[in-house]
Amino acid sequence: MRVDDKRRLILDQALALVDERGLAAMSMRAVAERVGLTSMALYPYVGGKDALLDGLVDLLHLELGSAYGDDPADIDWRQRLRALGRAVRALSRRHPAAYPLLLNRPSPGGSWLTAALRGTLHDAGVPAAEVPRLTRMICAFLLGYTTGEVTGGLPPGRPPQPEPDPSPSPPSLSEPPSRSGPASLSEPASLSEPASLPEPLSLSEPSSSIELGPTADAEFDADLDDLIRLVEVTVRVE
């Protein structure tokens, strides 16, 4: 097996380990056990743990590029930007535990996402001087938003509004109307016990159990539309 093939096998197994057990569980020994090597035997292929993490970042960018596919210039840049945003979000769902690495570590091999955004903005007609700024802004939104989703760091969105009942039932005359306030005046509500807060989501554990429904999808698409309008304004102003 060639060195490049062996390195790819090791990185694939390291990513699978993080998907299954979380980022904190990844160690040189744990990865070595998955590929049938000793810890020391990994170093010629992936270096130390920091280099292994860098390799995971490159692997995530590679997977993102493969999922996005070709980027033909004859497709409208708006459609390409939407597809790019959705591909980034899909990657975060496939690898929720490893995904925050894209936000926290630079890509040694160069960011595929940055290059794709630059090309899209160039084709949209954004002036060359504005491309780096808009690239950073859109990249920060895509990575920050999706990282917040998989780690639980985003505040909850607006819940779907219930549809009104077209034929509400009249109040029953046999039941007295409910009164607001405490149920018992002799037992006032206790203010000494704080409300319990939800446990924070650990970055060391995969969060694949997070379910993002149609409301979250619609909100993300609306945010992509806002980014597209921002690009359009930049092009018109220039």
C-alpha positions in Angstrom: 0.0 0.0 0.0 1.4 3.4 -1.0 2.1 6.1 1.7 -0.8 8.3 0.5 -3.2 5.3 0.6 -2.1 4.4 4.1 -2.4 8.0 5.2 -5.9 8.2 3.8 -6.9 4.9 5.5 -5.6 6.3 8.9 -7.5 9.6 8.5 -10.7 7.8 7.5 -10.5 5.6 10.6 -9.7 8.6 12.8 -12.8 10.4 11.5 -14.9 7.3 12.0 -13.6 7.1 15.6 -14.5 10.8 16.2 -18.0 10.2 14.7 -18.6 7.2 17.0 -17.0 8.4 20.3 -16.3 12.1 20.1 -13.3 14.2 19.6 -12.0 13.7 23.1 -11.7 10.0 22.5 -9.3 10.4 19.6 -5.7 9.5 20.5 -2.8 8.1 18.6 -3.3 4.8 20.4 -7.0 4.6 19.7 -6.5 5.3 16.0 -3.6 2.8 15.8 -5.8 0.1 17.2 -8.4 0.7 14.5 -5.8 0.2 11.7 -3.8 -2.6 13.3 -0.6 -0.6 14.0 1.3 0.6 17.0 1.1 4.2 18.0 4.7 4.8 16.9 4.0 3.3 13.5 1.5 6.1 12.7 4.0 8.9 12.9 5.6 8.4 9.4 2.1 8.7 7.9 0.3 11.4 10.0 2.8 12.8 12.4 1.7 13.6 15.9 -1.8 14.3 17.2 -1.8 17.9 16.1 -0.8 16.8 12.6 -3.6 14.2 12.8 -6.1 16.9 13.6 -4.9 18.9 10.7 -5.4 15.9 8.5 -9.0 15.6 9.7 -9.5 19.3 8.7 -8.2 18.6 5.2 -10.3 15.4 5.0 -13.5 17.4 5.9 -12.7 20.0 3.2 -12.1 17.1 0.7 -15.4 15.6 1.6 -17.2 18.9 1.3 -15.7 19.5 -2.2 -16.7 16.0 -3.3 -20.3 16.4 -2.0 -20.6 19.8 -3.7 -19.3 18.5 -7.0 -18.2 20.5 -10.0 -18.8 24.2 -10.1 -19.5 25.1 -13.7 -19.5 28.8 -14.4 -22.7 28.6 -16.6 -24.8 27.9 -13.4 -26.2 31.1 -11.8 -24.0 32.2 -8.9 -27.1 32.5 -6.6 -27.9 28.8 -7.2 -24.2 27.9 -6.6 -24.1 29.9 -3.3 -27.3 28.2 -2.0 -25.9 24.8 -3.0 -22.6 25.6 -1.3 -24.3 26.7 2.0 -26.5 23.5 2.0 -23.4 21.3 1.4 -21.7 22.9 4.4 -24.7 22.3 6.6 -25.0 18.7 5.4 -21.4 18.1 6.3 -22.0 19.4 9.8 -24.8 16.8 10.2 -22.7 13.9 9.0 -19.7 14.7 11.3 -21.1 16.7 14.2 -18.2 15.9 16.6 -15.4 16.6 14.2 -17.1 19.5 12.3 -16.1 22.3 14.8 -12.5 21.7 13.8 -13.2 23.6 10.6 -14.0 26.7 12.6 -11.1 26.3 15.1 -8.2 25.1 13.0 -6.8 26.5 9.7 -6.6 24.0 6.8 -2.9 23.2 6.1 -3.8 22.2 2.5 -5.8 25.4 1.9 -9.5 25.9 2.6 -11.7 24.4 -0.2 -14.6 26.4 1.1 -12.7 29.7 0.9 -11.6 29.0 -2.7 -15.2 28.0 -3.7 -16.6 31.2 -2.2 -14.0 33.4 -3.9 -14.9 31.8 -7.3 -18.6 32.3 -6.8 -18.3 35.9 -5.7 -16.0 36.7 -8.7 -18.6 35.2 -11.1 -21.3 37.3 -9.4 -19.4 40.4 -10.4 -18.1 41.4 -7.0 -15.2 43.8 -7.3 -11.8 42.2 -6.7 -11.1 44.5 -3.7 -14.4 43.3 -2.0 -14.1 39.6 -2.6 -11.8 38.8 0.4 -14.1 40.7 2.8 -17.3 39.1 1.6 -15.6 35.7 1.5 -14.6 36.0 5.2 -18.1 37.2 6.1 -20.0 34.4 4.4 -17.5 31.8 5.5 -17.8 33.0 9.1 -21.6 32.8 8.9 -21.7 29.3 7.3 -19.2 27.8 9.7 -20.4 29.7 12.8 -24.1 29.0 12.2 -23.7 25.3 11.5 -21.2 24.8 14.3 -23.8 26.4 16.6 -26.4 24.0 15.4 -24.4 20.8 16.0 -23.1 22.0 19.4 -26.3 23.5 20.7 -24.8 26.9 20.9 -27.4 28.7 18.8 -30.5 30.2 20.6 -33.7 28.5 19.6 -35.4 29.8 16.5 -39.0 31.0 16.3 -41.3 28.0 16.9 -44.0 27.3 14.3 -47.2 29.1 15.1 -50.2 26.8 15.7 -53.1 27.1 13.3 -56.2 28.7 14.8 -59.1 26.4 15.5 -61.8 27.4 12.9 -64.6 26.4 15.3 -63.7 26.9 18.9 -65.9 25.3 21.5 -67.9 27.7 23.7 -66.9 27.8 27.4 -68.8 25.4 29.5 -71.3 27.0 31.9 -70.9 24.2 34.4 -67.2 24.9 35.0 -66.2 28.1 36.8 -63.6 30.2 35.0 -60.0 29.7 35.9 -58.4 32.4 38.0 -54.9 33.6 37.4 -52.3 33.6 40.2 -51.1 30.9 42.6 -53.4 27.9 43.2 -53.1 28.3 46.9 -52.7 31.5 48.8 -51.3 29.6 51.8 -48.5 28.1 49.7 -46.8 30.9 47.8 -44.4 29.9 45.0 -40.9 29.5 46.2 -38.3 31.9 44.9 -35.4 30.3 46.7 -35.0 27.5 44.2 -33.6 28.6 40.9 -35.0 27.0 37.7 -33.0 24.1 36.5 -30.9 24.8 33.4 -30.3 22.3 30.6 -27.0 20.6 30.6 -24.5 22.1 28.1 -23.7 19.9 25.2 -20.2 18.5 25.3 -18.0 19.0 22.3 -16.4 15.7 23.1 -19.6 13.8 22.3 -21.2 13.4 18.9 -24.4 15.3 18.7 -26.0 13.3 15.9 -29.1 13.0 18.0 -29.9 16.7 17.3 -33.0 16.9 15.0 -33.3 19.9 12.8 -36.8 20.2 11.4 -38.3 22.0 8.5 -38.5 25.3 10.5 -34.7 25.3 11.0 -34.3 24.4 7.3 -36.5 27.3 6.2 -34.6 29.7 8.5 -31.3 28.7 7.1 -32.5 29.1 3.5 -33.8 32.5 4.4 -30.4 33.5 5.8 -28.8 32.3 2.5 -31.2 34.6 0.7 -30.1 37.5 2.9 -26.5 36.8 2.0 -27.4 36.7 -1.7 -29.1 40.1 -1.4 -26.0 41.5 0.3 -23.9 40.3 -2.6 -26.3 41.9 -5.1 -26.2 45.2 -3.2 -22.4 45.1 -3.3 -22.4 44.6 -7.0 -24.9 47.3 -7.7 -23.1 49.9 -5.5 -19.9 49.3 -7.4 
